[in-house]
Amino acid sequence: MERLITYPKFTKEMKATHKILIPNMAPIHFAMMADAMRDEGYDVEVLGSSGHEVAQEGLKYVHNDTCYPALLVIGQFINALKSGQYDLSRTALLITQTGGGCRASNYIHLLRKALVKAGFPQVPVASLNFSGLEKDSGFQLTLPLVRKVIAAVFYGDELMCLANQTRPYENEPGSADRLVERWTKEVARQFDKGRGFSKRDMAKNFAAIAADFAALPITWAPKVKVGVVGEIYVKYSPLGNNELEKFLHKEDCEVNLPGLMGFVQYCIENTSETIRLYGGNGAVALGAKTLMAWLTAREKLMIEAIRQYPQFHAPTLFLETKKMADGVIGYGNKMGEGWLLTAEMIELQRTGFENIVCAQPFGCLPNHICGKGMINKIRAIYPAANITPIDYDPSATRVNQENRIKLMLSVARERLDQNNKSQRGGTPAPLYGEIETPSTVTLPRPAAVPAPAHT
């Protein structure tokens, strides 16, 4: 008979005694979220460990058939605990649970089993979830903390959006990254003083961030534009996607990574969709709609701040992105990233990012259906769509992944060259390196060619 194991849980008292380790997914966002948690009295640290050893550590304690992000997150945790940097009697781990049919809901149970196998049975695990999966967790999501975390996600989305549109053209390499770092610290400073998360403060900060990026001196030149979609962890995490963003920048591309808030809104919107499709509590649906309206009001402020500068491409409002999936994929497809993954690929097609990397863990069913499985449908609507699905797995080599992306980029560059020749009408191309933009004026980029409306 199998011995029953009682796993330690994070209690309210541990808030004052334990350091909480957090796996890194979206570096800009998580840095500000960690500051928000510190303001609420939690001692937190976002892990920065990466490399082959993390995946190998995960493989020792997680079956390789399990979702790749789980393997990496658990490997990162155990790698940190083995480092000797932490007092194991006063260390806890924090992991999210999504709920629903995604395998991510089981990460916490896999982690607890792995800790026992690795020799750390005393380390408690806290669950961060909004679906009531672990109601007795000592990690409490108070209203001030939730407001700061939501603000951090919006700020992270804006910083990520503007930095990606500035890096390929900046006259002084690293200027966009330095601006991201400065604003990350400024948001933390405001959080410390109980500011930065009201609607008024967010509007002010959105405008100031956009103005600061618009003031950076750039030299615009036509470049290949690449969108990145996929499973949420592999999409954002440099550890999960082998530093995909950095690789694309080295390949002289402009990258568009749809914001993290879109996934948050997708989860909330699915509450209403579930009740609409299958029935349920009308009060819950009303609550979801109210929360969506609250988030949308702040999303509009961020978008409007970016639109003040014509050289920048502002994100599409989430509810507009949702409409793009209508008639292409049903809203009942909501396991994992579900219909949002398809909608984001369509949004990228409509906004000039025809080249897309669809990053997915090997064997991730929602991504293989709603991502890879929808590529032919999207190509039928948008013939210029140049999409390559890339699987991320312990057995997949970085060289193979990057070579497949390079094949996609070779097609993209050929199309870009043909487009430039047709626009020039055969006349010599200008030497973009000789055209400089003063810090107070930034050259507007050509608008995206309108995409055909789908039926």
C-alpha positions as CSV (number, residue, x, y, z in Angstrom):
1,M,0.0,0.0,0.0
2,E,1.4,3.4,-1.0
3,R,2.4,5.6,1.9
4,L,0.4,8.8,2.2
5,I,2.6,11.9,2.1
6,T,1.5,15.1,3.7
7,Y,3.1,18.0,1.9
8,P,3.9,21.2,3.8
9,K,1.9,24.3,2.7
10,F,2.6,27.9,2.9
11,T,0.9,29.4,5.9
12,K,0.1,33.0,6.8
13,E,2.7,33.0,9.5
14,M,5.4,32.2,7.0
15,K,4.9,35.6,5.4
16,A,7.1,37.0,8.2
17,T,9.7,34.2,8.2
18,H,10.2,32.8,4.7
19,K,11.8,34.0,1.5
20,I,9.6,33.1,-1.5
21,L,11.3,32.1,-4.7
22,I,9.4,32.8,-8.0
23,P,10.2,31.3,-11.4
24,N,10.9,34.0,-14.1
25,M,8.6,34.1,-17.1
26,A,8.2,37.7,-18.3
27,P,11.3,39.5,-17.0
28,I,10.0,43.1,-17.2
29,H,6.6,42.3,-15.8
30,F,7.8,40.0,-13.0
31,A,10.4,42.5,-11.7
32,M,7.6,45.0,-11.0
33,M,5.2,42.3,-9.6
34,A,8.0,41.3,-7.2
35,D,8.2,44.9,-6.0
36,A,4.4,44.9,-5.5
37,M,4.7,41.8,-3.3
38,R,7.5,43.2,-1.2
39,D,5.3,46.3,-0.5
40,E,2.7,43.9,1.0
41,G,5.3,42.4,3.3
42,Y,6.5,39.3,1.3
43,D,10.2,38.6,0.9
44,V,10.4,37.5,-2.7
45,E,13.1,36.8,-5.2
46,V,12.6,36.2,-9.0
47,L,15.0,33.5,-10.1
48,G,17.4,34.3,-12.9
49,S,19.0,30.9,-13.4
50,S,19.0,29.6,-16.9
51,G,20.9,27.4,-19.3
52,H,21.1,23.7,-20.1
53,E,21.6,22.7,-16.4
54,V,18.1,23.9,-15.5
55,A,16.4,21.6,-18.0
56,Q,18.7,18.7,-17.0
57,E,17.7,19.2,-13.3
58,G,14.1,19.2,-14.3
59,L,14.5,15.9,-16.2
60,K,15.7,14.2,-13.1
61,Y,12.4,14.8,-11.3
62,V,9.8,15.3,-14.0
63,H,8.9,12.8,-16.7
64,N,9.9,14.1,-20.2
65,D,6.3,13.5,-21.4
66,T,5.2,16.3,-19.0
67,C,4.7,19.8,-20.3
68,Y,8.1,21.5,-21.0
69,P,7.4,24.6,-19.0
70,A,6.7,22.4,-15.9
71,L,10.0,20.7,-16.4
72,L,11.8,24.1,-16.6
73,V,10.1,25.7,-13.7
74,I,10.6,22.7,-11.4
75,G,14.2,22.4,-12.6
76,Q,14.8,26.1,-11.9
77,F,13.4,25.7,-8.4
78,I,15.5,22.7,-7.5
79,N,18.6,24.2,-9.1
80,A,18.1,27.2,-6.8
81,L,17.6,25.0,-3.7
82,K,20.7,23.0,-4.4
83,S,22.8,26.2,-4.8
84,G,23.3,26.7,-1.1
85,Q,22.3,30.3,-1.3
86,Y,19.1,29.8,0.8
87,D,18.2,28.8,4.3
88,L,16.0,25.8,3.4
89,S,14.1,26.0,6.7
90,R,13.0,29.5,5.8
91,T,12.4,29.2,2.0
92,A,9.2,28.7,0.2
93,L,8.2,28.5,-3.5
94,L,5.4,30.3,-5.4
95,I,3.8,28.8,-8.5
96,T,0.7,29.8,-10.4
97,Q,-2.3,27.5,-11.2
98,T,-4.4,28.3,-14.2
99,G,-7.3,26.0,-13.6
100,G,-9.2,24.3,-16.4
101,G,-8.0,21.6,-18.6
102,C,-4.4,22.9,-19.1
103,R,-1.6,20.8,-17.6
104,A,-0.4,23.9,-15.8
105,S,-3.0,23.2,-13.2
106,N,-1.0,20.2,-12.1
107,Y,2.4,21.9,-11.9
108,I,2.1,22.4,-8.1
109,H,1.5,18.7,-7.5
110,L,4.4,17.7,-9.7
111,L,6.6,20.3,-7.9
112,R,5.7,18.9,-4.4
113,K,6.5,15.3,-5.6
114,A,9.8,16.5,-7.1
115,L,10.8,18.3,-3.9
116,V,10.4,15.0,-1.9
117,K,12.5,13.1,-4.5
118,A,15.2,15.8,-4.5
119,G,15.5,15.8,-0.8
120,F,13.6,19.0,0.1
121,P,10.4,17.7,1.6
122,Q,10.3,20.5,4.1
123,V,10.0,23.3,1.6
124,P,6.4,24.6,1.3
125,V,4.8,25.6,-1.9
126,A,2.3,28.5,-2.2
127,S,-0.3,28.6,-4.9
128,L,-1.1,31.7,-6.8
129,N,-4.5,31.2,-8.4
130,F,-7.8,33.0,-9.0
131,S,-9.9,29.9,-9.3
132,G,-10.0,28.6,-5.7
133,L,-7.9,25.5,-6.4
134,E,-6.1,25.8,-3.1
135,K,-8.4,27.8,-0.8
136,D,-6.2,27.2,2.3
137,S,-3.0,28.8,0.8
138,G,-1.4,31.3,3.1
139,F,-0.5,33.5,0.2
140,Q,-3.2,36.1,0.2
141,L,-4.2,38.2,-2.8
142,T,-5.3,41.4,-1.1
143,L,-7.0,44.2,-3.1
144,P,-3.9,46.5,-2.9
145,L,-1.7,43.7,-4.1
146,V,-4.0,42.8,-7.0
147,R,-4.2,46.4,-8.1
148,K,-0.4,46.8,-8.1
149,V,0.0,43.5,-9.9
150,I,-2.5,44.5,-12.6
151,A,-0.7,47.9,-13.0
152,A,2.6,46.1,-13.2
153,V,1.3,43.9,-16.1
154,F,0.1,47.0,-18.0
155,Y,3.4,48.8,-17.4
156,G,5.3,45.7,-18.5
157,D,3.2,45.4,-21.7
158,E,3.8,49.1,-22.6
159,L,7.6,48.9,-21.9
160,M,7.9,45.6,-23.8
161,C,5.9,47.0,-26.7
162,L,7.9,50.3,-27.1
163,A,11.3,48.8,-26.4
164,N,10.8,46.2,-29.1
165,Q,9.8,48.9,-31.6
166,T,12.9,51.0,-30.6
167,R,15.8,48.6,-30.3
168,P,16.2,47.8,-34.0
169,Y,16.5,51.5,-34.9
170,E,18.1,53.1,-31.9
171,N,21.2,55.3,-32.6
172,E,22.7,54.4,-29.3
173,P,22.6,50.6,-28.7
174,G,21.2,49.8,-25.3
175,S,19.2,53.1,-24.9
176,A,15.9,51.3,-25.0
177,D,17.0,48.7,-22.4
178,R,18.3,51.5,-20.1
179,L,14.9,53.2,-20.4
180,V,13.1,50.0,-19.5
181,E,15.3,49.6,-16.4
182,R,14.8,53.2,-15.4
183,W,11.0,52.9,-15.6
184,T,11.0,49.6,-13.8
185,K,12.7,51.2,-10.9
186,E,10.4,54.3,-11.1
187,V,7.3,52.1,-10.9
188,A,8.8,50.3,-7.9
189,R,9.5,53.6,-6.2
190,Q,5.9,54.7,-6.8
191,F,4.5,51.4,-5.5
192,D,6.6,51.9,-2.3
193,K,4.9,55.2,-1.7
194,G,1.4,53.8,-2.4
195,R,1.1,55.4,-5.8
196,G,1.3,54.3,-9.4
197,F,-1.7,52.0,-9.5
198,S,-4.7,54.3,-9.5
199,K,-6.3,55.1,-12.9
200,R,-5.0,58.7,-12.7
201,D,-1.5,57.6,-11.9
202,M,-1.5,54.9,-14.6
203,A,-2.7,57.4,-17.3
204,K,0.1,59.8,-16.3
205,N,2.8,57.1,-16.3
206,F,1.5,55.6,-19.6
207,A,1.9,59.1,-21.3
208,A,5.4,59.6,-19.7
209,I,6.7,56.2,-20.8
210,A,5.5,56.8,-24.4
211,A,7.1,60.3,-24.4
212,D,10.4,59.0,-23.1
213,F,10.6,56.3,-25.8
214,A,9.5,58.8,-28.5
215,A,12.4,61.1,-27.5
216,L,15.1,58.4,-28.1
217,P,17.1,59.2,-31.2
218,I,16.5,56.5,-33.9
219,T,17.4,56.0,-37.6
220,W,14.5,54.2,-39.2
221,A,15.0,51.7,-42.0
222,P,12.8,48.9,-43.4
223,K,13.3,45.7,-41.4
224,V,11.7,42.3,-41.2
225,K,8.8,42.4,-38.8
226,V,8.2,39.2,-36.7
227,G,5.4,38.5,-34.3
228,V,5.7,35.9,-31.6
229,V,2.8,33.9,-30.3
230,G,2.3,30.6,-28.5
231,E,2.0,28.9,-25.1
232,I,2.3,31.6,-22.4
233,Y,5.5,30.4,-20.7
234,V,7.4,29.5,-23.8
235,K,6.2,32.7,-25.5
236,Y,7.7,35.1,-22.9
237,S,10.4,33.2,-21.0
238,P,13.9,33.5,-22.3
239,L,14.6,30.2,-20.5
240,G,11.7,28.5,-22.2
241,N,12.3,29.8,-25.8
242,N,16.1,29.8,-25.8
243,E,16.2,33.6,-25.8
244,L,14.0,33.9,-28.9
245,E,13.5,37.7,-28.6
246,K,17.3,38.3,-28.4
247,F,17.9,36.0,-31.4
248,L,15.4,37.8,-33.5
249,H,16.9,41.2,-32.6
250,K,20.4,39.8,-33.6
251,E,18.8,38.8,-36.9
252,D,17.9,42.5,-37.4
253,C,14.2,42.1,-36.9
254,E,11.5,44.2,-35.3
255,V,9.7,42.0,-32.8
256,N,6.0,42.2,-31.8
257,L,5.2,40.2,-28.6
258,P,1.5,40.6,-27.7
259,G,1.0,41.8,-24.2
260,L,0.6,39.6,-21.1
261,M,-2.6,41.5,-20.1
262,G,-4.3,40.0,-23.2
263,F,-4.0,36.5,-21.5
264,V,-5.4,37.9,-18.3
265,Q,-8.4,39.4,-20.1
266,Y,-8.8,36.2,-22.1
267,C,-9.1,34.2,-18.8
268,I,-11.7,36.6,-17.5
269,E,-13.6,36.7,-20.8
270,N,-13.8,32.9,-20.9
271,T,-15.8,33.0,-17.7
272,S,-18.6,34.8,-19.5
273,E,-18.2,32.6,-22.6
274,T,-18.5,29.4,-20.5
275,I,-21.7,30.7,-19.0
276,R,-23.0,31.8,-22.4
277,L,-22.2,28.4,-24.0
278,Y,-23.1,26.0,-21.2
279,G,-25.1,28.0,-18.7
280,G,-24.2,29.0,-15.1
281,N,-24.5,31.7,-12.5
282,G,-25.5,35.1,-14.0
283,A,-24.0,37.0,-11.1
284,V,-20.6,35.4,-12.0
285,A,-21.0,36.5,-15.6
286,L,-21.9,40.0,-14.5
287,G,-18.8,40.1,-12.3
288,A,-16.6,39.0,-15.1
289,K,-18.1,41.7,-17.4
290,T,-17.6,44.4,-14.7
291,L,-14.0,43.4,-14.2
292,M,-13.4,43.4,-18.0
293,A,-14.8,46.9,-18.3
294,W,-12.5,48.0,-15.5
295,L,-9.5,46.6,-17.3
296,T,-10.6,47.8,-20.7
297,A,-10.8,51.4,-19.4
298,R,-7.1,51.2,-18.3
299,E,-6.1,49.4,-21.5
300,K,-7.6,52.2,-23.6
301,L,-5.4,54.7,-21.6
302,M,-2.3,52.8,-22.5
303,I,-3.2,52.5,-26.2
304,E,-4.1,56.2,-26.4
305,A,-0.8,57.1,-24.9
306,I,1.1,55.2,-27.5
307,R,-1.0,56.5,-30.4
308,Q,0.1,60.0,-29.6
309,Y,3.3,59.1,-31.5
310,P,2.7,58.0,-35.1
311,Q,6.1,56.3,-35.3
312,F,4.8,53.6,-32.8
313,H,2.3,50.8,-33.5
314,A,-0.2,50.7,-30.6
315,P,-1.6,47.3,-29.6
316,T,-5.1,46.4,-30.6
317,L,-7.8,46.6,-27.9
318,F,-8.4,43.1,-26.5
319,L,-12.1,43.1,-27.3
320,E,-11.3,44.0,-30.9
321,T,-8.7,41.2,-31.1
322,K,-11.4,38.8,-29.9
323,K,-13.7,39.8,-32.8
324,M,-10.9,38.8,-35.2
325,A,-11.3,35.2,-34.2
326,D,-15.1,35.2,-35.0
327,G,-15.8,32.9,-37.9
328,V,-12.3,31.4,-37.9
329,I,-12.3,29.5,-34.6
330,G,-15.1,29.0,-31.9
331,Y,-14.9,30.7,-28.6
332,G,-15.4,27.3,-27.0
333,N,-11.8,26.5,-27.8
334,K,-10.5,27.8,-24.5
335,M,-8.1,25.2,-23.1
336,G,-4.7,26.8,-22.6
337,E,-4.3,29.8,-24.9
338,G,-7.3,28.6,-27.0
339,W,-8.9,31.0,-29.4
340,L,-6.7,33.9,-28.2
341,L,-3.7,32.2,-29.9
342,T,-5.5,32.2,-33.3
343,A,-6.8,35.8,-32.7
344,E,-3.3,37.1,-32.0
345,M,-2.0,35.6,-35.2
346,I,-4.8,37.3,-37.2
347,E,-4.1,40.6,-35.4
348,L,-0.5,40.4,-36.4
349,Q,-1.4,39.7,-40.0
350,R,-3.7,42.8,-40.0
351,T,-1.0,45.1,-38.5
352,G,1.9,44.4,-40.8
353,F,3.5,41.5,-38.9
354,E,3.0,38.7,-41.6
355,N,6.0,36.7,-40.3
356,I,5.2,34.8,-37.1
357,V,7.0,32.3,-34.8
358,C,4.4,30.1,-33.1
359,A,6.3,28.8,-30.0
360,Q,4.9,25.8,-28.3
361,P,6.0,23.0,-25.9
362,F,6.1,19.7,-27.7
363,G,2.8,17.9,-27.1
364,C,0.9,21.0,-26.0
365,L,-2.6,20.0,-27.3
366,P,-4.2,23.5,-27.2
367,N,-1.2,25.0,-29.1
368,H,-1.1,22.2,-31.7
369,I,-4.8,22.8,-32.4
370,C,-5.3,26.5,-32.0
371,G,-1.8,27.5,-33.1
372,K,-0.2,25.1,-35.5
373,G,-3.6,23.6,-36.5
374,M,-4.9,27.0,-37.6
375,I,-2.0,28.0,-39.8
376,N,-3.5,26.8,-43.1
377,K,-6.8,28.5,-42.3
378,I,-5.1,31.8,-41.6
379,R,-3.0,31.4,-44.8
380,A,-6.3,30.9,-46.8
381,I,-7.5,34.2,-45.5
382,Y,-4.1,36.0,-45.5
383,P,-2.0,34.5,-48.4
384,A,1.1,36.5,-47.3
385,A,1.1,34.8,-43.9
386,N,4.6,33.4,-43.2
387,I,4.2,31.4,-40.1
388,T,6.6,28.8,-38.6
389,P,5.7,26.6,-35.6
390,I,8.6,25.8,-33.4
391,D,8.5,23.1,-30.8
392,Y,10.5,23.5,-27.5
393,D,11.4,20.4,-25.7
394,P,14.4,18.9,-23.8
395,S,15.4,16.9,-26.9
396,A,15.0,19.8,-29.4
397,T,18.3,21.5,-30.2
398,R,18.7,25.2,-30.2
399,V,20.5,25.0,-33.6
400,N,17.6,23.2,-35.2
401,Q,15.1,25.7,-33.8
402,E,17.1,28.7,-35.0
403,N,17.7,27.2,-38.4
404,R,13.9,26.7,-38.9
405,I,13.4,30.4,-37.9
406,K,16.1,31.5,-40.3
407,L,14.3,29.7,-43.2
408,M,11.2,31.7,-42.3
409,L,13.3,34.9,-42.2
410,S,14.9,34.2,-45.6
411,V,11.4,34.3,-47.1
412,A,10.6,37.4,-45.2
413,R,13.8,39.2,-46.3
414,E,13.1,38.3,-49.9
415,R,9.6,39.8,-49.7
416,L,11.0,42.9,-48.0
417,D,13.6,43.4,-50.7
418,Q,10.9,43.0,-53.4
419,N,8.6,45.4,-51.7
420,N,11.4,48.0,-51.4
421,K,12.3,47.7,-55.1
422,S,8.7,48.1,-56.1
423,Q,8.3,51.2,-53.9
424,R,11.5,52.8,-55.3
425,G,10.5,52.1,-58.8
426,G,14.0,51.0,-59.7
427,T,15.8,54.1,-58.3
428,P,18.8,53.7,-56.0
429,A,17.8,53.0,-52.4
430,P,18.7,55.8,-49.8
431,L,21.6,55.1,-47.5
432,Y,19.6,54.8,-44.3
433,G,22.8,54.9,-42.2
434,E,23.3,58.5,-43.4
435,I,19.8,59.6,-42.3
436,E,19.8,60.5,-38.6
437,T,16.8,61.6,-36.5
438,P,17.2,64.3,-33.9
439,S,16.2,63.3,-30.3
440,T,13.2,65.5,-30.5
441,V,11.9,64.2,-33.8
442,T,11.4,60.6,-34.8
443,L,10.6,59.5,-38.4
444,P,7.2,57.9,-38.8
445,R,7.2,54.5,-40.2
446,P,5.1,53.5,-43.2
447,A,1.6,52.4,-42.2
448,A,0.7,48.7,-42.5
449,V,-1.1,47.8,-45.6
450,P,-4.7,47.0,-44.7
451,A,-5.4,43.3,-44.7
452,P,-8.5,41.9,-46.3
453,A,-11.5,41.3,-44.0
454,H,-12.3,37.7,-43.4
455,T,-15.7,36.2,-43.7
